[in-house]
Amino acid sequence: MDDLEIRQAIIDQCRWMNASGLNTGTSGNISVRDGARMLITPSATGYDAMTPDMICSIRLDGEIETLGDADWDGPKKPSSEWRFHRDVLRARPEMNAVVHVHSPYCTTLSICRQDIPAVHYMIAVFGGPTIRCARYERFGSQALSDAALEAMAGRSACLLANHGMIAAGPTLDRAMWLAVELETLARQYWGARLFGGEAVLSDAEVAEAAEAMAARGYGQS
């Protein structure tokens, strides 16, 4: 996709995630790699009013502690969570899109600071037998980005304590698909806990499921 198509795709996915109930208000944010830069949703801007020219562009190279005029372009400030979007894209070259939402069940588990164990074989699509919950750090901080990267080691998603979740993928469609799957896992785990416990798959069973899904191209995009 060219620059304009990426910007419109970000807006379309933002509107979809709110319409689907995955997110509410403007709490979520999306980024997509665009060459040596990333495109990311602006701060505190309603998705219905968002237009392609409002999507911010931030450089991915160099060390940026505070965004200066030379580091980003756009009529509005980038999302306050630009740091973990940038750092995930920089640290994980296989990832080209990041979705962050405050989805209900993932956020509920994050408030309990609870990892998600292998309660369903679909956890294999995230790269391992657990979804980790990153330690609590203030929103928008470099400390939060560092915690998220640690929790996402070897994984394509994580929970953020008392906050929400992050999912990353090679494409925007894949990242959003993973965000939906993660919220589904969180809902299933929450429901199982209501019944007094859950049967957790072994690491070997998760690995077997991952191998079978890879052989079939299941869940790939």
C-alpha positions as CSV (number, residue, x, y, z in Angstrom):
1,M,0.0,0.0,0.0
2,D,1.1,3.5,-0.6
3,D,1.2,6.2,2.1
4,L,-2.4,7.4,1.6
5,E,-3.8,3.8,1.5
6,I,-2.0,3.0,4.8
7,R,-3.4,6.1,6.5
8,Q,-7.0,5.2,5.3
9,A,-6.5,1.6,6.4
10,I,-5.5,2.8,9.9
11,I,-8.7,4.9,10.1
12,D,-10.9,2.1,8.8
13,Q,-9.5,-0.3,11.4
14,C,-9.9,2.3,14.2
15,R,-13.6,2.7,13.3
16,W,-14.1,-1.1,13.1
17,M,-12.5,-1.8,16.4
18,N,-14.9,0.6,18.1
19,A,-17.9,-0.6,16.2
20,S,-17.1,-4.2,17.1
21,G,-16.7,-3.4,20.8
22,L,-13.0,-4.2,20.9
23,N,-12.3,-0.6,22.0
24,T,-14.2,2.4,23.2
25,G,-13.7,6.1,22.7
26,T,-10.2,7.2,21.7
27,S,-8.3,4.9,24.1
28,G,-7.0,2.7,21.4
29,N,-4.2,3.5,18.9
30,I,-2.7,1.9,15.8
31,S,0.6,2.2,14.0
32,V,2.0,0.8,10.7
33,R,5.5,0.8,9.4
34,D,6.0,3.0,6.4
35,G,9.6,2.6,5.2
36,A,12.0,4.3,7.7
37,R,9.0,5.9,9.5
38,M,5.8,4.8,11.2
39,L,2.3,6.1,10.7
40,I,0.3,6.4,13.9
41,T,-3.0,7.7,15.1
42,P,-3.1,11.2,16.6
43,S,-3.8,11.9,20.2
44,A,-7.4,12.5,21.5
45,T,-9.0,12.5,18.1
46,G,-12.4,10.8,17.4
47,Y,-12.1,8.1,14.8
48,D,-15.2,9.2,12.9
49,A,-13.7,12.7,12.5
50,M,-10.3,11.4,11.6
51,T,-9.0,12.0,8.0
52,P,-5.8,10.6,6.4
53,D,-3.9,13.9,6.7
54,M,-4.4,13.7,10.5
55,I,-2.4,10.5,10.8
56,C,1.1,11.3,12.2
57,S,4.4,10.2,10.8
58,I,7.3,9.5,13.1
59,R,10.9,8.5,12.2
60,L,12.0,5.1,13.4
61,D,15.7,5.8,13.4
62,G,17.8,7.4,16.1
63,E,17.2,7.9,19.8
64,I,14.2,10.0,20.6
65,E,13.3,10.7,24.2
66,T,11.0,13.6,23.6
67,L,9.5,14.3,20.1
68,G,11.0,17.4,18.5
69,D,9.7,19.1,15.4
70,A,12.3,17.2,13.3
71,D,11.1,13.8,14.5
72,W,7.4,13.8,13.4
73,D,5.0,15.3,11.0
74,G,1.2,16.0,11.3
75,P,-1.3,18.6,12.3
76,K,-2.0,16.9,15.6
77,K,0.3,15.4,18.2
78,P,0.9,11.6,17.9
79,S,-0.7,9.2,20.3
80,S,0.8,9.4,23.8
81,E,1.7,5.7,23.4
82,W,4.0,6.4,20.4
83,R,7.0,5.0,22.4
84,F,5.9,1.4,22.6
85,H,4.7,1.5,19.0
86,R,8.1,2.8,17.8
87,D,10.0,0.4,20.0
88,V,8.1,-2.7,19.0
89,L,8.6,-1.9,15.3
90,R,12.3,-1.2,15.8
91,A,12.9,-4.3,17.9
92,R,10.8,-6.7,15.8
93,P,11.6,-6.2,12.1
94,E,9.1,-9.0,11.3
95,M,6.3,-6.8,12.7
96,N,4.9,-4.0,10.6
97,A,1.8,-3.0,12.6
98,V,0.8,-2.6,16.2
99,V,-2.7,-2.4,17.7
100,H,-3.3,-1.2,21.2
101,V,-6.7,-1.3,22.8
102,H,-8.4,-1.2,26.2
103,S,-10.6,-4.2,25.4
104,P,-12.9,-5.3,28.3
105,Y,-11.7,-8.8,29.1
106,C,-8.0,-8.2,28.5
107,T,-8.1,-5.1,30.6
108,T,-10.0,-6.9,33.4
109,L,-7.2,-9.6,33.5
110,S,-4.6,-6.8,33.3
111,I,-6.1,-5.2,36.4
112,C,-5.6,-8.5,38.2
113,R,-2.1,-8.6,36.7
114,Q,-2.9,-12.0,35.4
115,D,-1.0,-13.8,32.6
116,I,-3.2,-15.9,30.3
117,P,-2.2,-19.6,30.3
118,A,-2.8,-22.1,27.6
119,V,-6.5,-22.6,28.1
120,H,-7.1,-22.9,24.4
121,Y,-4.8,-24.2,21.6
122,M,-5.3,-20.8,19.7
123,I,-2.7,-19.4,22.1
124,A,-0.2,-21.0,19.8
125,V,-0.7,-18.3,17.2
126,F,0.9,-15.8,19.7
127,G,4.3,-17.6,19.7
128,G,4.1,-19.6,23.0
129,P,2.1,-21.1,25.8
130,T,1.3,-17.9,27.7
131,I,0.3,-14.3,27.1
132,R,2.3,-12.4,29.6
133,C,1.1,-9.4,31.6
134,A,3.7,-6.6,31.6
135,R,4.5,-4.9,34.9
136,Y,2.6,-1.6,35.6
137,E,4.2,1.6,34.4
138,R,2.6,5.0,33.6
139,F,0.9,5.3,30.2
140,G,3.0,7.1,27.6
141,S,6.3,6.5,29.5
142,Q,9.5,4.9,28.2
143,A,9.3,2.6,31.2
144,L,6.0,1.2,29.9
145,S,7.6,0.6,26.5
146,D,10.4,-1.3,28.1
147,A,8.0,-3.4,30.1
148,A,6.0,-4.2,27.0
149,L,9.0,-5.3,25.0
150,E,10.0,-7.6,27.8
151,A,6.6,-9.1,28.0
152,M,6.4,-9.5,24.2
153,A,9.7,-11.4,24.0
154,G,9.0,-14.4,21.7
155,R,5.4,-13.3,21.5
156,S,3.2,-11.2,19.2
157,A,1.1,-9.8,22.1
158,C,1.0,-9.0,25.8
159,L,-1.3,-7.5,28.4
160,L,-0.3,-4.2,30.1
161,A,-1.0,-4.2,33.9
162,N,-4.0,-2.0,34.8
163,H,-4.1,-0.8,31.2
164,G,-5.0,-3.0,28.2
165,M,-3.3,-5.0,25.6
166,I,-0.9,-4.8,22.6
167,A,-0.9,-7.1,19.5
168,A,1.6,-6.8,16.6
169,G,1.7,-8.5,13.2
170,P,3.4,-8.5,9.8
171,T,0.4,-6.7,8.4
172,L,-2.3,-4.4,9.9
173,D,-5.0,-7.0,9.2
174,R,-3.0,-9.7,11.0
175,A,-2.3,-7.4,14.0
176,M,-6.0,-6.7,14.3
177,W,-6.9,-10.4,13.9
178,L,-4.5,-11.2,16.8
179,A,-6.0,-8.4,18.9
180,V,-9.5,-10.0,18.4
181,E,-8.1,-13.5,19.2
182,L,-6.4,-12.2,22.3
183,E,-9.6,-10.7,23.6
184,T,-11.4,-14.0,22.8
185,L,-8.8,-15.9,24.8
186,A,-9.2,-13.4,27.7
187,R,-12.9,-13.9,27.7
188,Q,-12.6,-17.7,27.6
189,Y,-10.1,-17.6,30.5
190,W,-12.3,-15.3,32.5
191,G,-15.3,-17.6,32.0
192,A,-13.4,-20.7,33.0
193,R,-12.3,-19.0,36.2
194,L,-15.9,-18.4,37.0
195,F,-16.4,-22.1,37.1
196,G,-13.7,-22.6,39.6
197,G,-10.7,-23.5,37.5
198,E,-9.3,-24.3,34.1
199,A,-7.5,-27.2,32.4
200,V,-4.3,-25.8,31.0
201,L,-2.6,-27.4,28.0
202,S,1.0,-28.5,28.3
203,D,3.8,-26.8,26.5
204,A,4.1,-29.9,24.3
205,E,0.4,-29.7,23.4
206,V,0.7,-26.1,22.5
207,A,3.8,-26.8,20.4
208,E,2.0,-29.6,18.6
209,A,-1.0,-27.3,17.8
210,A,1.4,-24.6,16.5
211,E,3.1,-27.1,14.2
212,A,-0.3,-28.4,12.9
213,M,-1.6,-24.8,12.3
214,A,1.6,-23.8,10.5
215,A,1.4,-26.9,8.2
216,R,-2.1,-25.8,7.3
217,G,-1.4,-22.1,7.1
218,Y,-4.1,-21.7,9.7
219,G,-4.6,-18.1,10.8
220,Q,-2.0,-16.7,8.4
221,S,-2.5,-13.5,6.4
